[in-house]
Amino acid sequence: MEYYNWILAFHVMSFMSWMAMLFYQPRLYVYHQEHAQNEGFVEVVKIQENKLYNFIGVPAMWATIISGTAMIALNPALFQSGMWLHIKLTAALLLVAYHFSLGWFKRRLHAGECTKSGKFFRAYNEVPTILMIVIVIMVVVKPI
């Protein structure tokens, strides 16, 4: 337990980095779709999409998962502290699924096969916000 707080701090920083990607990646998809006729602009957006997803999102996701797993391994009694952890982990798994869906959309966009509109991606961009709210409430307030 000596390093628990250091792992927790790293977990929070990783989560913040991951959330930054999850918030901004769909916004890039909005720009991608709404400016599809401007090939030069789309090429720049593709570079941003790749760098954000691969160099920030993927490492931050894995750092969040690994540090969270380490905290649970160091303190398995957390599972007996209420349903809050179960709900948090469920929301975290949904964030992982959302993360991979962004990768799927990125590949479709880059191949020119995505039929989703900028409006769709604006709405889809709300998913991580809702899940983040659930996660933060479960961790801080622990209502159940």
C-alpha positions in Angstrom: 0.0 0.0 0.0 3.1 2.2 0.2 2.7 3.2 -3.5 -1.1 3.3 -3.6 -1.4 7.1 -3.7 1.2 7.4 -6.4 -0.6 4.9 -8.5 -3.9 6.7 -7.8 -2.3 10.0 -8.9 -1.0 8.4 -12.1 -4.5 6.9 -12.6 -6.2 10.3 -12.4 -3.6 11.9 -14.8 -4.0 9.0 -17.2 -7.8 9.2 -17.1 -7.7 13.0 -17.7 -5.4 12.4 -20.8 -7.7 9.7 -22.1 -10.8 11.8 -21.6 -9.2 14.6 -23.5 -8.8 12.3 -26.5 -12.3 10.9 -26.1 -13.7 14.4 -26.0 -11.8 15.8 -29.0 -11.6 12.8 -31.4 -15.3 13.0 -32.4 -14.9 16.7 -33.0 -12.2 16.0 -35.5 -14.6 13.6 -37.2 -17.2 16.4 -37.4 -14.6 18.6 -39.2 -13.6 15.6 -41.4 -17.2 15.0 -42.5 -18.3 18.6 -42.8 -15.3 19.6 -45.0 -15.0 16.3 -47.0 -14.9 18.3 -50.2 -11.7 20.1 -49.1 -9.1 17.4 -49.7 -6.2 19.4 -48.3 -8.0 20.2 -45.1 -9.1 16.5 -44.7 -5.5 15.3 -45.1 -4.5 17.6 -42.2 -7.4 16.3 -40.1 -6.5 12.7 -40.8 -3.0 13.4 -39.5 -4.5 14.9 -36.3 -6.9 12.0 -36.0 -4.1 9.5 -36.2 -1.8 11.3 -33.8 -4.5 12.0 -31.2 -5.8 8.4 -31.3 -2.5 6.5 -31.5 -0.1 8.7 -29.5 -2.4 10.1 -26.8 -5.5 8.0 -26.7 -4.2 4.5 -26.8 -1.3 5.0 -24.3 -3.6 6.9 -21.9 -6.3 4.2 -22.1 -3.8 1.5 -21.3 -2.2 3.6 -18.5 -5.7 4.1 -17.0 -6.5 0.4 -17.2 -3.2 -0.8 -15.8 -3.1 1.7 -13.0 -6.7 1.0 -12.1 -6.1 -2.7 -12.1 -3.0 -2.2 -9.9 -5.1 -0.2 -7.4 -7.7 -3.0 -7.2 -4.9 -5.6 -6.8 -3.4 -3.6 -4.0 -6.8 -3.1 -2.3 -9.2 -5.8 -3.3 -11.4 -4.8 -0.3 -12.7 -2.0 -2.6 -15.1 -4.6 -4.0 -16.8 -4.8 -0.6 -17.2 -1.1 -0.2 -20.4 -0.8 -2.1 -21.8 -1.0 -5.6 -20.1 2.2 -6.6 -17.0 0.4 -7.8 -19.0 -2.0 -9.9 -20.9 0.8 -11.6 -17.6 2.7 -12.1 -16.0 -0.3 -13.7 -19.0 -0.8 -15.9 -18.9 2.8 -17.1 -15.1 2.4 -17.6 -15.7 -0.7 -19.8 -18.2 1.3 -21.8 -15.5 4.0 -22.3 -13.2 1.3 -23.6 -15.8 0.2 -26.1 -16.4 3.8 -27.1 -12.6 4.2 -27.5 -12.5 1.3 -29.9 -15.5 2.5 -31.7 -13.6 5.8 -32.4 -10.8 3.7 -33.9 -13.4 1.9 -36.1 -14.9 5.2 -37.3 -11.4 6.6 -37.9 -10.6 3.7 -40.2 -13.9 4.1 -42.0 -13.4 7.8 -42.5 -9.8 7.3 -43.8 -11.1 4.7 -46.3 -13.9 7.1 -47.4 -16.5 4.6 -46.3 -18.1 6.4 -43.4 -21.7 7.6 -44.0 -22.2 9.2 -40.6 -22.7 13.0 -40.7 -21.1 15.7 -38.7 -24.4 16.0 -36.8 -24.1 12.3 -35.8 -20.5 12.8 -34.4 -21.7 15.9 -32.5 -24.2 13.8 -30.7 -21.8 10.8 -30.4 -19.4 13.2 -28.7 -21.8 13.3 -25.7 -21.3 9.7 -24.7 -17.9 10.1 -22.9 -19.3 13.1 -21.0 -22.2 11.1 -19.6 -19.9 8.2 -18.7 -17.4 10.5 -17.1 -20.1 12.1 -15.0 -21.1 8.6 -13.8 -17.5 7.6 -13.0 -16.7 10.8 -11.1 -19.9 10.6 -9.0 -19.3 7.0 -8.2 -15.7 7.6 -7.1 -16.2 10.9 -5.2 -19.8 10.6 -3.8 -20.1 6.8 -3.7 -23.9 7.1 -3.5 -24.4 3.3 -3.4 
